Amino acid sequence: MAKAIPMGIGNGEINPLAGIVSVADSFDAMTSVRPYRGKLDFYKAVEEIRRHSGQQFDPNIAQTMVKCQMQVFNVLNNPRQMKDLLTQDLG
């Protein structure tokens, strides 16, 4: 049985674009300074996305975001990986 999410809407009933925006907006909010708190570092924000996958976020979208974000972290830490990232088969 699919895990229920807010407003009684089940998994698969939410437009995928809304799910993508939800994960992206949450990540942006967590990594931005707010008047009531400092920003989380990228690794902690990714962990929060993972932790709420399947509850607050569509698990497939959250997993894809985490995978892509980790690739970005790797490139930031080693710019030579940019060529590998740009030429890989994303299919």
C-alpha positions in Angstrom: 0.0 0.0 0.0 1.3 3.4 -0.9 2.2 5.7 1.9 -0.3 8.5 2.3 1.0 12.1 2.0 -0.6 15.4 3.0 -4.2 16.2 2.1 -5.0 12.5 1.5 -3.2 12.5 -1.8 -1.4 9.2 -2.6 1.9 8.7 -4.3 1.6 9.0 -8.0 -1.3 11.5 -7.8 0.9 14.5 -7.6 2.1 16.2 -10.8 5.8 15.3 -11.2 6.7 18.9 -11.9 5.2 19.8 -8.5 7.3 17.2 -6.9 10.5 18.5 -8.5 9.7 22.1 -7.5 9.0 20.8 -3.9 12.4 19.2 -3.6 14.3 22.0 -5.3 12.5 24.7 -3.2 13.1 22.8 0.0 16.8 22.4 -0.8 17.1 26.1 -1.7 15.4 27.1 1.6 17.6 24.8 3.7 20.8 26.2 2.1 19.8 29.8 2.3 20.2 32.2 5.3 16.9 32.9 7.0 16.2 35.6 9.6 15.5 32.9 12.2 18.5 30.6 11.4 21.6 30.2 9.4 21.9 28.1 6.3 22.6 24.3 6.3 25.7 23.1 4.4 24.9 21.3 1.2 25.6 17.8 2.7 23.2 18.3 5.6 20.5 19.6 3.2 21.0 16.5 1.0 20.6 14.3 4.1 17.4 16.1 5.0 16.0 15.4 1.5 17.0 11.7 1.9 15.5 11.6 5.4 12.1 12.9 4.2 12.0 10.8 1.0 8.8 8.9 0.8 7.2 11.1 3.4 7.4 14.8 2.3 9.1 14.1 -1.1 8.4 11.7 -3.9 11.1 9.0 -3.4 12.1 8.9 -7.1 12.4 12.6 -7.4 14.3 12.9 -4.1 16.7 10.1 -5.1 17.4 11.7 -8.5 18.0 15.1 -6.9 20.4 13.6 -4.4 22.3 11.8 -7.2 22.6 14.9 -9.3 23.6 17.1 -6.3 26.3 14.7 -5.3 27.7 14.9 -8.8 27.7 18.7 -8.5 29.6 18.4 -5.2 32.2 16.1 -6.8 32.7 18.6 -9.6 33.1 21.5 -7.2 35.7 19.5 -5.3 37.5 18.3 -8.5 36.8 20.5 -11.6 38.4 17.9 -13.9 35.3 15.8 -13.4 33.2 18.4 -15.3 34.2 16.8 -18.6 33.1 13.3 -17.4 29.8 14.7 -16.1 29.1 16.5 -19.3 29.9 13.5 -21.5 28.2 10.8 -19.6 25.1 9.0 -20.9 22.1 10.2 -18.9 19.7 7.7 -20.4 
